[in-house]
């Protein structure tokens, strides 16, 4: 009997140490990210419109400003519009249906469909569609709040990208990531179609929601988790955190814990937001990860209603589930081609 070759573990591609110009460009981008989040938090605090501080702005701003040639930075119009449209969908669903299997499925599937129809690469928009359900946000001001933050980021990104390209910034469009693909008998397995990948995502969302129902802890299915899983399933070869899957739960747990700590310790929201982002960036550097959704995890306590100490543990558990689900999916992809 022919022995099947197990799915190969995806490893980070070897890369040389960043040059001085690359390191300087990245530091400048991170500094601008912190300043941007501080401004957004000040607006949210001054106006009382808490959801102007949409947590995924942490993910979007960090990626856009540290990778000016990346997918998100290259499409400022989609950067502004996609989260706004999915936020509107999420608001409608939240106002219409109670938090449950049907509403979560509609919000996530609808957000993915919007991304496909708009041909957008801005995956954090999925989180914008799910966040109202998880937090119970029914205000019609939520979509305009998301539009304000994402449009401001898009406007900042245009001259920032031009400046970076003019200075010959060499930060790659795709960060060091997994570059190998699943193999079967030493041959590349055919990539599953979009429908299969979407089905796998929605199946995971339902599994995670079942855990929410069993435990009563909503943040096992925290909104950035769907973004994390979507990007892994969409194209493992492009996803920068696939090759470090075992580190993901710990990184997300720590960023969540830092965000909770600063939310509790610092009543001045802009400073808490800046420190939460700084903590998240530092954590990802220690873990050697480029994983923007983890930064949204750090900001999420700032818009939650009395976040508890369970939050970081729920985040870690949800992320571990996503890693396990992706491993099962990859194994299925590796074995789906009949032996020749």
C-alpha positions as CSV (number, residue, x, y, z in Angstrom):
1,X,0.0,0.0,0.0
2,X,1.3,3.4,-0.9
3,X,2.2,5.5,2.1
4,X,0.8,9.1,2.1
5,X,3.1,11.9,2.8
6,X,1.9,14.0,5.7
7,X,1.4,17.7,5.3
8,X,4.7,19.4,5.6
9,X,5.0,22.1,8.3
10,X,5.2,25.5,6.8
11,X,8.4,27.3,8.0
12,X,9.4,30.9,7.7
13,X,11.4,31.7,4.7
14,X,15.0,32.4,5.4
15,X,15.8,36.1,5.1
16,X,18.7,38.3,5.8
17,X,18.8,40.8,8.6
18,X,17.0,44.1,7.7
19,X,19.2,46.9,6.5
20,X,19.6,50.1,8.5
21,X,17.2,51.9,6.1
22,X,14.6,49.1,6.5
23,X,14.9,49.2,10.3
24,X,14.6,53.0,10.2
25,X,11.5,52.9,7.9
26,X,9.9,50.4,10.2
27,X,10.5,52.4,13.3
28,X,9.2,55.5,11.7
29,X,6.1,53.6,10.6
30,X,5.5,52.3,14.1
31,X,6.0,55.8,15.6
32,X,3.4,57.1,13.2
33,X,1.1,54.2,14.0
34,X,1.2,55.1,17.7
35,X,0.5,58.8,16.9
36,X,-2.4,57.9,14.7
37,X,-4.0,55.6,17.3
38,X,-3.5,58.4,19.9
39,X,-5.3,60.9,17.7
40,X,-8.2,58.4,17.0
41,X,-8.5,57.7,20.8
42,X,-8.5,61.4,21.5
43,X,-11.4,61.9,19.1
44,X,-13.3,59.0,20.5
45,X,-12.8,60.3,24.1
46,X,-13.6,63.9,23.3
47,X,-16.8,63.1,21.3
48,X,-18.0,60.2,23.5
49,X,-18.2,58.1,20.3
50,X,-16.3,55.1,21.7
51,X,-16.4,53.1,18.5
52,X,-14.4,55.7,16.5
53,X,-11.6,53.7,18.2
54,X,-12.5,50.6,16.1
55,X,-9.9,48.0,17.3
56,X,-9.0,46.8,13.9
57,X,-7.6,50.2,13.1
58,X,-4.6,49.0,15.2
59,X,-4.1,46.2,12.7
60,X,-4.7,48.3,9.7
61,X,-2.5,51.2,10.7
62,X,0.4,49.1,11.7
63,X,0.4,47.1,8.4
64,X,-0.2,50.1,6.2
65,X,2.4,52.4,7.8
66,X,5.2,49.8,8.3
67,X,4.6,48.1,4.9
68,X,3.9,50.9,2.4
69,X,4.1,48.5,-0.5
70,X,1.7,46.0,1.1
71,X,-1.7,44.9,-0.1
72,X,-3.6,47.2,2.3
73,X,-1.5,50.3,1.7
74,X,-1.8,49.8,-2.0
75,X,-5.6,50.3,-2.0
76,X,-6.5,53.4,0.0
77,X,-10.0,53.5,-1.4
78,X,-10.8,50.0,-0.3
79,X,-9.1,50.7,3.0
80,X,-11.6,53.4,3.7
81,X,-14.7,51.8,2.2
82,X,-14.6,48.1,3.0
83,X,-14.7,48.3,6.8
84,X,-17.5,50.9,6.5
85,X,-19.7,48.7,4.4
86,X,-19.2,45.6,6.6
87,X,-19.8,47.8,9.7
88,X,-23.1,48.9,8.2
89,X,-24.0,45.2,7.6
90,X,-23.0,44.3,11.2
91,X,-25.2,47.1,12.6
92,X,-28.2,46.0,10.6
93,X,-27.8,42.4,11.7
94,X,-27.3,43.4,15.3
95,X,-30.5,45.6,15.3
96,X,-32.5,42.9,13.6
97,X,-31.4,39.6,15.2
98,X,-30.3,38.5,18.6
99,X,-26.7,37.2,19.2
100,X,-26.9,33.6,18.0
101,X,-25.8,31.1,15.4
102,X,-27.8,32.7,12.6
103,X,-26.8,36.3,13.3
104,X,-23.1,35.4,13.6
105,X,-23.2,33.3,10.4
106,X,-24.9,36.1,8.5
107,X,-22.5,38.7,9.7
108,X,-19.4,36.7,8.9
109,X,-20.6,35.3,5.6
110,X,-22.0,38.7,4.6
111,X,-18.7,40.4,5.3
112,X,-16.7,37.8,3.3
113,X,-19.2,38.3,0.4
114,X,-18.8,42.0,0.6
115,X,-15.0,41.7,0.4
116,X,-15.3,39.4,-2.6
117,X,-17.8,41.6,-4.4
118,X,-15.6,44.7,-3.8
119,X,-12.5,42.7,-4.7
120,X,-10.9,44.1,-1.6
121,X,-7.9,42.7,0.2
122,X,-8.8,44.4,3.5
123,X,-9.6,41.3,5.6
124,X,-10.0,43.2,8.9
125,X,-13.3,44.5,7.5
126,X,-14.7,41.1,8.6
127,X,-14.1,42.1,12.2
128,X,-16.0,45.3,11.6
129,X,-19.1,43.2,10.6
130,X,-18.9,40.9,13.6
131,X,-17.9,43.5,16.3
132,X,-21.4,45.0,16.8
133,X,-22.9,41.5,17.5
134,X,-20.3,40.6,20.0
135,X,-20.4,43.9,21.8
136,X,-24.1,44.6,21.3
137,X,-23.6,47.8,19.3
138,X,-26.8,49.0,17.7
139,X,-26.0,52.7,17.2
140,X,-26.2,53.9,13.6
141,X,-23.1,56.1,14.5
142,X,-20.9,53.0,14.4
143,X,-20.5,52.8,10.6
144,X,-19.6,56.6,10.3
145,X,-17.2,56.1,13.2
146,X,-15.5,53.3,11.3
147,X,-15.5,55.4,8.2
148,X,-13.8,58.3,10.0
149,X,-10.9,56.2,11.3
150,X,-10.4,54.2,8.1
151,X,-10.7,57.2,5.8
152,X,-8.2,59.2,7.9
153,X,-5.8,56.3,7.7
154,X,-6.3,56.1,4.0
155,X,-5.5,59.8,3.6
156,X,-2.4,59.4,5.7
157,X,-1.2,56.4,3.8
158,X,-1.1,58.1,0.4
159,X,1.7,60.6,1.1
160,X,3.4,58.1,3.4
161,X,3.5,55.5,0.7
162,X,4.8,58.1,-1.9
163,X,7.5,59.2,0.6
164,X,8.6,55.7,1.3
165,X,8.8,54.8,-2.4
166,X,10.6,58.1,-3.2
167,X,13.2,57.3,-0.6
168,X,13.6,53.8,-2.0
169,X,12.1,52.0,1.0
170,X,12.9,48.4,0.7
171,X,10.3,47.0,3.0
172,X,8.8,44.1,1.1
173,X,5.2,44.0,0.0
174,X,4.9,40.6,1.8
175,X,6.6,40.1,5.2
176,X,8.7,37.0,5.8
177,X,6.2,34.2,5.9
178,X,5.5,30.7,5.0
179,X,6.6,30.0,1.5
180,X,6.0,26.3,1.1
181,X,2.7,24.7,0.2
182,X,1.0,21.5,1.2
183,X,2.4,18.4,-0.6
184,X,1.0,15.0,-1.4
185,X,3.5,12.4,-2.6
186,X,6.0,15.1,-3.0
187,X,3.8,17.2,-5.3
188,X,2.0,20.4,-4.6
189,X,-1.6,19.8,-3.6
190,X,-4.1,21.8,-5.7
191,X,-5.3,24.8,-3.8
192,X,-8.9,24.5,-2.6
193,X,-11.4,26.8,-4.3
194,X,-12.8,29.9,-2.7
195,X,-16.1,28.1,-1.8
196,X,-14.2,25.4,0.1
197,X,-12.1,27.9,1.9
198,X,-15.2,30.0,2.9
199,X,-16.9,26.8,4.0
200,X,-14.0,25.9,6.2
201,X,-14.1,29.4,7.7
202,X,-17.8,29.4,8.4
203,X,-17.5,25.9,9.9
204,X,-14.8,27.1,12.2
205,X,-17.0,30.1,13.2
206,X,-19.8,27.8,14.1
207,X,-17.5,25.5,16.1
208,X,-16.1,28.5,18.0
209,X,-19.7,29.8,18.6
210,X,-20.7,26.4,20.0
211,X,-17.9,26.9,22.5
212,X,-19.2,30.3,23.3
213,X,-22.6,28.8,24.0
214,X,-21.1,26.1,26.2
215,X,-19.0,28.4,28.3
216,X,-20.9,31.6,28.2
217,X,-17.7,33.5,27.2
218,X,-18.3,35.5,24.0
219,X,-14.7,36.4,23.5
220,X,-13.7,32.9,22.6
221,X,-15.0,34.1,19.3
222,X,-13.4,37.6,19.4
223,X,-13.8,39.5,16.1
224,X,-10.1,39.6,15.1
225,X,-10.1,35.8,15.4
226,X,-12.2,35.5,12.3
227,X,-9.6,37.7,10.5
228,X,-6.8,35.5,11.7
229,X,-8.5,32.4,10.5
230,X,-9.6,33.9,7.2
231,X,-6.1,34.9,6.3
232,X,-4.7,31.5,7.1
233,X,-7.3,29.7,5.1
234,X,-7.3,32.2,2.2
235,X,-3.7,31.6,1.1
236,X,-1.3,30.0,3.6
237,X,1.7,30.9,1.4
238,X,0.9,34.6,1.8
239,X,-0.2,34.6,5.4
240,X,2.8,35.9,7.5
241,X,1.8,34.0,10.7
242,X,1.2,30.5,9.3
243,X,4.8,29.5,9.8
244,X,4.6,30.4,13.5
245,X,1.3,28.8,14.3
246,X,2.4,27.5,17.7
247,X,3.3,31.0,18.9
248,X,0.0,32.6,17.9
249,X,-2.1,31.7,21.0
250,X,0.6,32.9,23.4
251,X,1.2,36.1,21.4
252,X,-2.6,36.9,21.3
253,X,-3.0,36.0,25.0
254,X,-0.2,38.5,25.9
255,X,-1.4,41.3,23.7
256,X,-4.9,40.8,25.2
257,X,-3.5,40.9,28.8
258,X,-1.6,44.1,28.1
259,X,-4.6,45.8,26.6
260,X,-6.7,44.7,29.7
261,X,-4.0,45.9,32.0
262,X,-3.7,49.4,30.5
263,X,-7.5,49.7,30.2
264,X,-7.8,49.1,33.9
265,X,-4.8,51.1,35.1
266,X,-5.0,54.2,33.0
267,X,-8.3,56.2,32.9
268,X,-7.0,58.5,30.1
269,X,-8.1,56.6,27.0
270,X,-5.6,58.1,24.5
271,X,-2.7,57.1,26.7
272,X,-4.1,53.7,27.4
273,X,-4.6,53.2,23.6
274,X,-1.0,54.2,22.8
275,X,0.4,52.0,25.5
276,X,-1.7,49.1,24.5
277,X,-0.5,49.4,20.9
278,X,3.1,49.8,22.0
279,X,2.7,46.7,24.2
280,X,1.3,44.8,21.2
281,X,4.0,45.9,18.9
282,X,6.7,44.9,21.4
283,X,5.1,41.5,22.0
284,X,5.0,40.8,18.3
285,X,8.6,41.8,18.0
286,X,9.6,39.4,20.8
287,X,7.6,36.6,19.1
288,X,9.1,37.6,15.7
289,X,5.6,37.8,14.2
290,X,4.0,40.1,11.7
291,X,0.4,39.6,12.8
292,X,-1.7,42.8,12.7
293,X,-4.9,41.3,14.1
294,X,-3.1,40.8,17.4
295,X,-2.9,44.5,17.8
296,X,-6.7,44.8,17.4
297,X,-6.8,42.3,20.3
298,X,-4.8,44.7,22.4
299,X,-7.2,47.6,21.7
300,X,-10.4,45.6,22.1
301,X,-10.7,46.1,26.0
302,X,-10.9,49.8,25.4
303,X,-14.3,49.4,23.7
304,X,-15.6,46.5,25.8
305,X,-18.1,47.0,28.6
306,X,-16.2,46.1,31.8
307,X,-13.7,43.6,30.4
308,X,-12.9,40.8,32.9
309,X,-9.7,38.8,33.6
310,X,-11.2,36.0,31.6
311,X,-10.7,38.0,28.4
312,X,-7.0,37.1,27.7
313,X,-7.7,33.4,28.5
314,X,-10.7,33.4,26.1
315,X,-8.5,35.0,23.4
316,X,-5.8,32.4,23.9
317,X,-8.3,29.6,23.8
318,X,-9.9,30.9,20.7
319,X,-6.6,31.4,18.9
320,X,-5.5,27.8,19.9
321,X,-8.7,26.5,18.3
322,X,-8.0,28.4,15.1
323,X,-4.5,27.0,14.9
324,X,-5.9,23.5,15.4
325,X,-8.6,24.0,12.8
326,X,-6.1,25.2,10.3
327,X,-3.8,22.2,10.9
328,X,-6.8,19.9,10.2
329,X,-7.7,21.8,7.1
330,X,-4.1,21.6,5.8
331,X,-4.0,17.9,6.5
332,X,-7.2,17.5,4.5
333,X,-5.7,19.6,1.6
334,X,-2.6,17.4,1.6
335,X,-4.6,14.2,1.3
336,X,-7.4,15.3,-1.0
337,X,-5.6,14.2,-4.2
338,X,-5.8,10.4,-4.9
339,X,-2.6,8.5,-4.9
340,X,-1.1,8.1,-8.4
